[in-house]
Amino acid sequence: MTSNSNQGSPGKIALISLGCSKALVDSERILTQLRSEGYALDAPVADANLVLINTCGFIKEAIEESLDSIEDALSENGKVIVTGCLGTDSKRLLDKFPEIMAITGPHDVNAVMSAVHAALPPAHDPHFDLLPPQGIKLTPSHYAYLKISEGCNHRCSFCIIPSIRGDLISRPITQVLSEAENLVKAGVKELLVISQDTSAYGVDIKYRPDIWKSKAVKSNMVDLVKHLGEMGIWVRLHYVYPYPHVDKIIPLMAEGKVLPYLDIPFQHANPRILKLMKRPANSENVLQRIKQWREICPELKIRSTFIAGFPGETDQEFEDLLAFLEEAQLDRVGCFTYSDVAGAKANELPNPVPMEVRLERQQILMETQAEISALKLDNMIDTKQTVLVDEVQGDQAIGRSYGESPEVDGVIVVENATGVNVGDFIEVEIESNDEHDMYAKLISCP
């Protein structure tokens, strides 16, 4: 007699999570649901009953990585379900890999679970007491990503995210704050607030009012940051567009309520290129606001990303971008060459920049920023900093201060850190630096 349930040992699932921090949160939600239904989640790909791959489809390199991962999993295991951004192009995937068992799009846990149930029925009914309140996390236990919304209302010409993830959908503020509180109770010491557009939080639900702990709150960025800042942990803001209300966040940073750190993807500085990109920014206004922010909060650290070789970008327009970097004196910068990913409207623009020129401009920009970063880090020498430890290797600790976000920024290396553990806050004194990292001596630890 055949049963529809997977009796005996639980089904073993391997999950491969690719792409950005937003996709990582999607993977965490999938894992949380899988664990609640009794699936085993620590199997290597070769030994799993089923492989889930959460793909990225943003730029060519990410697409190639996703396709390679699918090919490897099919070769090594054979039973593969694909989800995530690349899942929106199911025809392309099935043409290349007809043996894929199921394909779903991004942030669709229900569709993923339906596909899993069809391929590998659960061993038993859900028992949510198997789960910690904060759910399953793929980050180290001392920090976590807090995704406050899905999708984006912008239509930047180089970006295909809205066609993949849809328009902005904000989570109610009480839901976000409850998740944050559960993470704090679980021992998380740093929350990294993420979305496609953090500044737009709540626009789609008209900043819906609600009640949180007997207080009136609204689903908007300012109220959210205020209440997160009352939880007694580090709060770091990513993917912030420089809308006017961001000015209200800077005093909270000056007061120590949230980390004085802003991740703002400016992408360019030349007005014509920004217009072609359909970016809501003006470089002169941005420079003035950065100056005002630093007057209010001198400790403020700003990171950003830029695109080199956007279609039609002239030598002079690239020079304008370099001049902006010199004047803005940003703390951390990343740069991508323009990627003519399928579906991006910018691909239709005239005068595409040759790839060799894109790569050359990327190198020049990063060399320019490296000099800026080194000088700014020079100013940190002899200062005392609170560091959150991410890694311990022998008597060496590697961590970050308020000025560094995990994975994307530099680190602080602390020698002779005997007795220090991952997740500890320690006090250090900066002794030296290179272009990206700092080196420090331990002053005190827990």
N, C-alpha and C positions, 0 to 999 in steps of 0.2 A: 504494500500500500504506500502511495506517495504522499508525503506531507508538504504543505506550503510553508512550513517553518523550518528554520535552520537549527534543529535540535542538537544537543551535545555541546561541543565546544563552540564558542562564539565565532561568527564569521570574521576573518582577518582582512583588514583594509589598509592599504598603503596610500597615503595622500602626498602628492607633490604640489607644493604651492609656489607659483611663479609670480613675478610682477611686483607691483607697488605695495605700500602698507595698507591701502584700502582693500586690495585683493587678499592680503594676509588676514585681515579681519573677517572677510567672507569665509576663508578657510577655517578660521577659529570657530565660526558659527556652525559650519558643516560638521566639524569635529565634535562640537558640543552635542549636536543632535545625534550623531552616530554613537557617541559614548552613552547617551541617555537610552539608546535602544539596545545596548549590550554588545555592540561590535568591538572587537579588539583592534587597536589603532597603532600598534608598535611593530607591525610586521614589515620586514624588508620587501622590496618590490617582487623579488623572485619567489618569495614564500607566501605572498598574500593571495587571498581568494579573489580579490578585486583591487584595481588600482584607480584612484581618482586623481585627475590632473586639473588643477586650477590654473588656467592659461592667462597669458597677457597678449593683447593685440594692438598695443599702442604705437610702437615703432618697429621698423623692420627687424632690428636685432632681437627685440623681445619676441616677435612672431617666430623668427628662426629658432630661438631657444625653445619655445613652446612646441614647435613641430618636431624638433630633435628629441625632446622629452617624450612626446607621444610615440615616436618611432622606437625609441629605446624601450619604453614600457611594453609596447606590443611585442617586441622581440624577446624581452626577458620574461614576460608574464602571459600576455595575450588577452587578458580580460581588462579592458580599459573603458572608463567613463570620462568624458571631457566636459569641463565646465569653464566658466570665466569669460573674459572678453572675446577671446578667439572663437568661443562657442556661438557667437552671433553669425558667423560665417560657416554654417553647418555644411553647406554644399561643398565648399572648398575642402573641408576636413574629410568628408566622406568620399570625395573624389580621390583624395590622396591615401586615405586610410579607411577603406570600406568595412574593415573588421571592428571598428569602434562600436561598442555596445550601445552607447547613448551619448547625446550631446545636449547641454543646457547652456543658457546664457549666464551673465554675471549676477551676483547677489540674488540668487533664486534657490534658496535652501529647499523649498518644497519640491521643486522639480528635480533637484539632485537626489533627494531622499526617495522620490518615486522611482527614479532610475535604479538606485541602489536596491530598493525592495524587489524590483523586478529581476535584477541580476543575482541578488544574494539576500533572500528573505531573512529578517531578524530572528534571533533565537528565542525571543520572548517579547512580551509587551513592554512598552517603555516604563522605566523605573527612574524617575527624576532624582531620587535620593542618591543615585550613583554619582551625581554631578556636584562639584563644588558650586557655590552660588555665583561665582564670577565666570563660570563656564570653562571651556578648555582654551588655553592660551599657547601660542607658538613662540612668544617672546620669553626672555628670562623672567623669573618671578618678580623681579623688582621694578620692571616697567611694563607698560601696556599701551597699546593704541586704543583710542576712544573715538570711534567713527560716529559723527553726529548727523550725517546726511548721506544720501546717495545722489548720483547724477549731477547735472550742471545745466544752468539756463544760458550760459554763454555759448557762442558759436564761433570760437576762435578758428581761423581758417586753416591752421596747421593741425588741428586736433579732431579726433574722431570719437572722443569719449561720449558726447551726448548721443551719438548714433548707436553706441554700444550700451551705455548705462542709463540713457534717458534723461529727462529733465530732472531738476532738483526735487528731491523728496526729503524733507527734514523730519527727523525723529522728534516726538514731543519732548519738551525739556525735562519733564519728570522721569521719563524713561531713560534719558541720557544720564541724569543725576543719580538715578537708582543704580545704573550699571557702574558709574564711577564710585559710588559708595561701596558697592560690593567688592570692587577691585581694591579699594583702600583697606577694607576689612580683611582681605586675603593677603595683605602685606605689600601691595604695590606701592612704590615710593615716588614714581613719576608717571604722569599721564601725558601722552602725546595726542593732542586733539587733531583729528584729520578729517578730510572730506575732499571733494573736488574744489569747493569754494567755501571755506570756513566763514568768511565775512558775510555770505549770503544766507547763513543759517536762519531759518524761520520765515523767509520771504514768501515761500509757497503756501504756508499755513497762516499767513497774515499775522505773524508773531503771536500766535494763540496764547491767551492767558491761562494760567493754571495755578494750583496751590502745591507748594513744596514745603513740608514741615511747618505748616500753618502760616506760611508766608506767600504772598502773591508774587508770581513769577511770570515772565513772558518768554516764549520761545524765540529769543534773539541772541545774538552773539554776546552783547554786553552783559545781560542777565546771566547767561550761561557761564561766562568767564568769572563773574563775581562769585557765583555760588561754588564753582569748582575751586576757586581761590580760598574758600573757607574750609577746605577739607584737610589742610595741614600737610600737603605733599607738593612736590614739584608739578607744575602745570605748564606745558610747552605747546605753543600754537604753531601749526603748520598750515600751508596752503591758504594764506591770508591775502585777499585782494585789498588794495589800499583805498577802500571806500571811506567816506568821511567819518563814519562812526568808529572806525578803528582808532581815531584820535582819543576816544573815551577809554580805550584799553590801556594806553600808555601810563596814565596816573596810577592804575592798579599795579603796573609793573614797578613804578617808582616807590610804591608803598610796600612792595615785597609780597603782594597777594599772589601774583603769578610770575613766572620767570621772565626777566627782561630779554626776551628772545622772540624774533619774528621771522618766519619763513614766508617771503613774498616773491612769487615767481614773476619778476618784471618782464622777462623774455627779450626785451630790446629797449632802446632809448630813442632811436630816431623816429620823429613824428610820422613820416610817411610809412615806414615799415610797421610801426604800431597800428596805423590805420589799416594797412593791408592784412595784418594779423587779426584785426578786429578786436584789439585789446583796449580795455577801458582805462587808459592811462596817458599821462603827459609827463615827459621827463623833467621839465622845469618845475612843474607842480610837485612831482615826486621828490626832487632834490630839496625843495623848500620844506616839505613836510618831514623829510628825514632830519633836517636841521632842527625843526621844532621839536620833534620827538626826542632827539638827543639832548636838547636843552631841558626838557622835562625829566628825562631819565638818562643821565649820562652813561649808565652801565649797559644800555641797550645794545644787543648784538643782532645784526640783520644778516640773514643768508638769502640768496636768490639763485635763480637759474636763468640762463640765456640761451638763445638759439643762434648759431653761427651759420651763415650761408642761406638765409631765407631767400626764396625766389625773388630775383630782382635787386637784392642787396648790393649796392655799389661799394667801391672802396671807401668813398667818403662817408657813407652811412655806417659802415663798419667802424671807421675812425670815430664817428659820433658815439658809438657804443663804448669804445675804449675810453673816450673822454669822460663819459658818464661814470664809468668805473673809477677813474682817477678822482673825480669830484665826490662821488657818493661814498667812497671808502667803505665799501661793504665788508663785513667780517668773513663771510664764507660764500663761495660762489661755485656753482656747477655750470657746465656748458655742454650742450649737445649740438652736433651738426644737424641741419635740417634733414628730416627723414620724410621722403615722399611716400608715406604709407597710403595704401589704397583707400580712397574715400575722402581724403583731405582736400578741401576746396582750394587750398594754396597751390596744389599741383597744377591747377589750370592757369596760374599766373605766368606772364611771359618772362623771358630771360632767366631761366633756372641757373643757379650757380653751380659750376662743375664741382664734382666731389672732391677733387684735389684742393680746390680753393676753400671749400667748406672746412676740410681737415686742417688746412694751413691757418685759417682764421680761428678755428677752435684752439689750436695750439698757441697762437699769439695771445688770445684772450686769457687763457689759463696761465700763461707765463706772466702776463700783466698783473693778474689777480694774485699770483703767487708772491710777487714782490710786495703788493699791498698787504696781503695776509701776514707775511713775515714781519713787516714793520709793526703791524698792529699787535702781533704776538710778542714782539720785543717789549712793548709797553706793559706786558703782563709780568715781566721778570721782577722778582722780589715782592710780588703781591701774594697775599694769602687767599686761598680759594677753598670752598667746600666742594668735594668731589664725590660723586656716586660711583662706586666700584662696579665695573661690568665684568672684569676678568682678573683672575689671580694666577700667575705663573711663578711658582717657587716663592721667592720673597719679593717679587715684582707685582705691583697692582696696576691695572689699566682701567681708567675711568674717565669721567667727564665732569666738567663744571656746568654752571648754568648756560655757558656759551656754546656748548657742543651737544648736538642731537645725535642719537645712536645711528650708526650705519652711514650717515651722509657727511658728518663733520670729522674733524680731527679728534685726537684723544690726549689725555694727560697720563704720562707714564711715571709711576712713583716707585723708586728703588727702596730697598730695605724696609718693605712693608710687611714685616712678620706679624702674624696675628690678624691680618686684615682678611675679610671674607667678601665674596660677591654679594652685592646689595647693601654693603655698609656705606654710610656717609663718613668721610674722613676729612680732616683739615690738612692742607698741604701748603708749601711755599714754592712758587714757580722759580726755577733756577736757570733754565735755558729753553730754547725752542728751535725748530726748523720752520719750513714754510707752512706746515699744517699742524704739527703736534707740539706739545709742551712736555717738559721734563721737570719733575718736582721732588722735593724731599718731604717725608711724612712729619707732620707736627703732632697730630693726635688722632686717635681712632677710638671706636666704642670700647 
